[in-house]
């Protein structure tokens, strides 16, 4: 009897090893023959970091990787001052982004997500009948968004990740201190964003509106975007270095930013914060990729 149990355990272990190897082989096949990986060298990263801005773009694989934009380092005021916004956007503070990093030019699209699905690293997700290709991927949980960035990291060997909340607001503001990156005039919002008044009650293809000063599209509207940070009810005690604020947060809920096709203009403000539980999947929620560069 003991021997039979031992043999059975060996078969189970062998089956698990075969399954793991199958998944690994599937990923490696797509890496070698489908994705067209071509990562930046250390020298190229340093060159991009030295000349950030809308023209400092790169894409490290032909299929599945987002186009990235290198943003400049700097200091900005995060949140809203007294008399503006809501309580969870305060206290307003100076945050310094000292490390070079890159931001997805657009939200992750279905075309990019579906390559991860083909590689066996991401789950198939619905487009709600609205279309795939260059529309932002939706209906993925925070954990599933993490699976995509972790897959990119494995395939490229580079530090792809979700943006921190501070990085997100820095990228959305693009040097501005106004409600939206282009200013305070709500009547201009339709030139820059998809929201309740112009979206036809659904997502729209990315990069059809004007970009912000950093060359990033749809930072306002289209879909909310998952970030790395757990939810905190205010910025009291928040770090000032742009890193994710992990300590003391509610890890079951993560910060989402940017507003969506469903929302009114106020929800698209650069400082506006919201949260979702990590397992929620929503028709108006997607994500954008970040990547650390060589200092």
N, C-alpha and C positions, 0 to 999 in steps of 0.2 A: 504493500500500500504506500509506504514511504517513498519507495523508488518511483512508483507511478506519479505521485505528486511532484517529485523532483523533475521527472521527464516533462510533465505538463508545464511546470514553471519555465523550463528551458525553451519550450515551444513558444510560450507567451513572450519571453524576453526576445527571442529571435524575431517574432512577429513585430514587436515594437521597434527593434533595431531596423528591420526592413522598411517599416513605415516611415521612420525618421529619415533614413537614407533616401527613400523615394521622394520625400518632400525636398530634401537638400538637392538631389539630382535635378528635380524639376526646376528649382530656383536657378541652379547653375546653368542649365540648358538655356533658359530665357536670358540669363546674363550674357552668355557667350554668343547666342545666335539671334536673339530677338531685340534686345534693348539697345545695342550699339553703345556700350559704355565708353566714354572718353572723359576722364576726370581732369580737373586742373592740376598742374604741377604746383609745388610749393612756390616756385618763382612766379607763376601765373597768378596764384592767389595773392601774393604780395603786391603784384602790379595792379590787380583789380582793387585791392584795399587802398592803394595809394591814390587812385583816381575814381572814387565812388560817384554814383549818380545814375541818371536814367540810361546812359550809354554803357555803363559798366555791367553788362549782362553776361550770363553764361548758362549753359545747359549741358549736364554731364552725361546724358544718354539721349539717344535719338527718340526713344519711345519709353514713356513712363515717368520721365523726370520733368519737373516743372522748370520753366525758365526763371532764373534767379536774378535779382537786382542787388548790387552791392550798395548799401546805404552808408552815408557818412557817420562817423562817430560824433558825439556832441552831448550837450546838456539841454534839457527841456523841462518845462513845468508840467507835471503830470497831475491830472484831475481838474477840478473846478474850484475857483475862489468862492468865498462867502458871497451869497446873493445870487449865485448861478448854479445850475445843475441840481443834483440831489445829494443827500447826506453821504451816501456811500462813495461819492467822488471826492471826498475830503478826508483829511486836510490836504490841500494842494502842496506839492513839494517839488524840489529840484531833483531830477534823476539824471545821472550821467551814464551814457552808453560809451564805455571806453574801449570795448573789444570790437574789432571789425566783424560784421556779420552780413549775411545776405537774406533777402526776403523774397518769397514767391511773387513773381510779377502779377499773378492772378491767384484766385482761389484754385485749389486742386480741382481739375476737371474730371469728368467721367472717363475721357480718353486716357488720362494718366492713371486714374484708379483702376480701370479695367485691365491695364497691363499688369498691375499687381495681382489682380484676380487670376489672370492667365498663368502667372508664375506660381500660383497656389499659396500666396502669402496673405491675401486679403479675401474677405467674404464678398460674394456677389450682392450688390445692393440695388434697390429699386430706384428708378428715375421718376416715379409717380406718374408715368405716362407723358412726361414733358419733353423727353428726348435726352440723348446722352452726349457723346462727342465733346463739344466745347462749352457745355453747360457745367456749372459747378456741381461737383459730387455732393449728394445729400443723403440723409437717412443712414448715417453711420454714427455709432456711439463714440465717446471720447477714446475708449479702448481700441476701437477699430481704426480711428484716425491715427493713434499711436502705432498700430501695426503697419500702416502705410509708411510712416516716417522711419520706423525701425527697419523696414524692408529696404528703403532707399539707402539707409546707412550701411546695411550689410552688402548691398550690391555695389556701392561706390567706395566704401571704406572712408567716407567723409561724414562729418557730424551734422546730418540732417535731423531735424527735431521740430516739435511744435514751438511757436513763438512764445516767449514769456509775455505776461500782460503788459509790462512796461515797454518791451520791444514793440508790441503791437501798437500801442498808443503813439510811441515815437514815430513809427513808420507811417501811421495814419495821419498824424499832424504834419509830417514832412516840413518842419520848420515853422508851422503856423501856431498861433495862439487863439484862434477863432473857433466858433462852434464847429465848423467843418473846415477841411483843409484849404478850401478855396475862399473862405470868408464867412461872413455872418448873414449874407443875403439868401434867404430860403428860396427865393424865386430862381436862383441859379442851380439849385440842387439837381434838377432834372438833367442838366448837362453832365453831371458827374456820377449819378447813382440811379439804381433801380429801387423803387420803393412803392408804397401803396398807391400812389397817384398815377404811375406810369408803367407798372410791371405786368399788367394784365393778369394779376393774381397767380403768378408763377415765377420761377427762376428764368433768367435770360442768359444767353451766351456771354461769356466773360469778355472783357476788354472792348466793349462796344461804347463805353462812355469815356469821358476825358480822364486821363491819369492825374495823380497828384504830382507835386514838385519832385518827388523821388522816382517818378516813373512807375508807380504802382496803381493798378486798376482795381476798382470795386472795393476799396477799403471802406467806403460808405455803401451800405445796401447790398442787394442781391441775396446774399446769405449771411447769417451770423457766422462767426468763426471761433472754433474751439481754441483755447490757449492752454499753456502748461499749468497755470496757477490754480491751486485750490481757492475756493471762495473765502474772502474776508469781508466783513460788513462795512469796513471803512479802511482808510490808509493809515490809521494810527499805528505806528511802529513798523511801517513798511520799509523795505530796503531802498537804498538810493543808488544802487549800482546796476539796475536793469535786470538783475537775475530773478528767477522765479521765486516767489514768496511762498515757501512751503510750510514753515513753522506756524502752528496755531490755526491753520486753515481747515476748512471742512473738505477733506479729500474726496468725499462722496459727490461733491458738486464742484464743477470747474467753471472758471470765468469764460464767458463768451462775449465777443465784441463785434461792433460794426453795424448792427441792425440788418434788415432784410427787405425782400420784395413785399413782405406783408405789413411792414411797419410805417408809422408816420414819421415825418422828418426829425422830430426831437430824438427818436430812438437811434438815429444815424449819426448823432454828434460824436466827435472824436473822443470825448471824455466819458460817454455813457457806458455803464457797465451792466452786465446781467450774468446769470449763472444757469447752468443746467446740470442735472444729475448725470453721472458718467455713463449710465446705461441708456440714456434717452436717445431716440432717433427721431429727427424732425425734418419736415419738408423744407424748412427755412434755415437749416443749420449745416454748415460744412466746415472747412478749415483751410489754412494757408501754411506753407512750409517755411521754416527758418533753417539757416545753416551757419555754423560758426566758421570763420576764416582763420587762417594762420596769422597770428599777430605780427 
